[in-house]
Amino acid sequence: MIRNVAEPYDKTARAADPERPAGRRGSRLKRSRVLVFGLGGTGSHTAWALAACGVGEIHCVDHDLVELSDLTRQALYREADIGGPKADMAVARLAEVDSSVRVTGETRAVECEEDMLDLVRGFDAVAMCADEPAGRGGIRIWANRACLPEKIPWALGGYNGPLVSVAAFTPGGPCYEPSAAWPGDRPRAAPAGQASGRPAPRSDSGRGPRMRRPLSSIGTSLMLASLRLISPSAVNSHSSLP
């Protein structure tokens, strides 16, 4: 029996865009450009899930090199990749997932709010999978201040002990800064419509093989959040995916 290798991708893309005709990728999904910033445990799973869903273009950004300790929890890398730039290794691996997805990457550090603004311009959604520098005035604050004025929706995810969280922020919707809490803050009630103020989970907290399951879950959830940001009616629930 001859198997259509495009069928799994076609089925996934139909779930993400119910109005698209069978056999063709949804035009909105296929035109979309998503930035994945940070290619560690969370970012590598998120980028893989986005590629498997057939997003038109994925741009992968990280400044680190692949290390031996990364292999137990970061899905895109192999022993042969050790010492190589994560961005380059991720691009090569994601191209094997779906050749119709345009995957680009760059080895780049973001060191201030202006760097972040320069990076996010032109994308339809941003998956924030980095958490350093952390705290007040850190990288998630930079992402919030860069994305919302540019009307770019963005999502973040993290894992801290048993707590897994994913959040999405859109222009005109809840803002990240008032909902975030930092070490030393007193617990407080969040403004209406926003997440409760508690210390933000880290994107790549923890090491070892036991981390693969929670990081995979975060990656899938971030992928779904990104698709919803691109097309709010595209994904109804986790169960809509095959």
N, C-alpha and C positions, 0 to 999 in steps of 0.2 A: 504494500500500500504506500502510495506517495503522500507524504505529509506536507502540508503548507506551513513552512516555518514562520510565516508572517502572522499566522492565525492567533497565537497567544497575544502578540502585541496589538493586533486589530481588536481583539476582544477587550483588552484592557483599555484601549483608547475609546472604544464605544461606551464603556462604563463611565469614563471620565467626561464624555461628551455625548449624551443620549440622542441628540438630534442629528448626529452625523450618520450618513448612509453606510451600510455594511460594506467593508472592503476599502474604505477610505478613511484617512485620519481626519479627525475634527479640525476644521480650518483654524479655529481659535487656539486650540492646543498646539497645533503645528506651527503657528506663527509666534508662539510665546517664547520669550527669552527669560531664563531664570538664572540668577546668580547664586551659587553655593559658595559661601565664604567660610572657610575652615574645613579641612578634609581629614579630620581625625575620626574618632569612633562614630560620632553623630553624623558628621558631614559625608563620610564615605558611604554610609548606608542610605542617606538622603539622596545623594547624587545617583546611586545605583537605581533607587526606586523611581526617580524622575526619568531616567533614561529608559527604564522598562515600560513606563507609561507613554513614552513617545512624545515628550515635550520637544518642541522644535529646536531649541538651542539651550545648552547648559554651559555656563562659564564657571570654571572651577578655580578658586583662588586659595593659596596657602603659601606660607613662607618657609615651612619646615621641610626637612628631609625625612625619608622613611627610616625608621629604626627597628631593630629586632623586636623590641617590646611592643611595637605597634601591631605585629602580625596576629596577636591573639584576639584582637577586638576590632580591627579596622579592615573592613571587608574587601577593599580594593587591592591590597598589596600582597606581594609574595616575597619569598626569600631573595630572589634575584633583583628585587627592587630596592633592597637595603642600600642606603647612601644616595639614592636618587631623589630628585625633587618630588614631593607628593603630587603637585599639580600635574607634572608630566606623566607620572605613573597613572594617575586617575584618568587623564584624557585617553591614554592608550587602552586602559581596561574598559572604560565606558563605551568606547567605539566598538567593542566586541559584543556589547549588550544589544545594541540596535544601530545598524549602520546608517539608518536614515536620520538619526538625531545628530545635529551638529554640536560637537563638543570641543570647547576651547579651554585654555587654562593659562595661568601665569603664576610665577613664583614672586610673590609680592607681600610686603609688610604694610599694614595700615597703622600709622602712628599718631593720627590726630583726626579730628572731625572733618577737616578739609580733605584729607586723603580718602575718607569714607565717601564723602559726597562725590568726589571725582570717580570713584569706583562704581557706585550704584547707578549713575545716570544712564538712562537708555534701557533699563531692564523692566520687565513687567512684574516681577516679584523677586524678593530676596529671601533666601533661606540662611539665616544667621546661625552658624554652627561653631562659632568661635566665642570664647569667653574671656580672653586676656587681651588687654588689661581689664581686670574686673573692678567692681565697685563704682562709687560715684565718679562720674566723669570718664567711665571706662568705655569699652568698645560697643556695648549694647546701647548706651546713651548716644554714642556717635551714630550708630545705625538709625536710631529713632529720629534724631535731629536731621540726618541726611535724607532719609526716605520720605518722611511725612510731608515736608515742604515740596518735595519733588512729585508728590502724589504716587509714590511707589509703595504698595503694600509689602509687609515683611513679616516673617515668622521666625520664631526661635524655639529651641527645645533643649532640655537638659535632664540630667539624672543625678540625684544626690541621695545616697542610701536607698530607702525604698521608694523615694519620691521621683516620679517621672512626670514631666510637665511639658506641654507644648502650648504656645500662645501665638496668636496672629493679631496684627495691628494694621488698620487701614486708615487712609485719610478721612477725617471726619468721625472716626470711631474712637474706641478707647485708646489712650496714650500709654506707652510703656513707663515713662518716668514717674507719674503719680502712683502707679501700682507696684513699683519695685520697692524692695526693702533691702537693707544692707546690714551686715553684722554690727551689733550695737544699737540698732533701732528698736524702739519699743513696739510690740505688736499693735497694729491699728486696723480699724475697719477700712476697707477700700471704698472709694467713691462708687456710686451706683454704676453698674455695667462693667466694672473692672475687676481684675483678679485680686484676691486678698493679698495684703502686704505680708510677704514672708520672704526669707532669703532665697534668692534666685538659684535654682539648681545649675550646676555646671554642665557644659556641653559634652565634656569628655571625662567626667569624674570616674576614677577607679581604673583598675587594670586587671588583666587576666581573662581567660576564656569565659568565665561566668558573666562577663560584661556583654557578650555578644547578643544575648536575648533582649535585655533592656535597650541596648543601643539600636538594635534592629527595629524594635517597636517604636522608638523615637523617630528613627529615619522614615519609617512608613507613615507615621503620623505627620511628620513635617512635610512629606511629599503630598499627602492629602490636603494639609493646610495650604500648601503652595498652589495646588490645583484649584482650591476654592477661591483663593485670592485672584487667580487668573480669570476664573469664570465661576461666580458664586453659586450658580445652579448646576455646576458640572458634576459634583460628587455629593451624593445624598447621605451616604453612610459608609463605614468600613465594609459592610457586607455587600456593597455594590460592586466591589472589585472581585475578580475571579480568584 
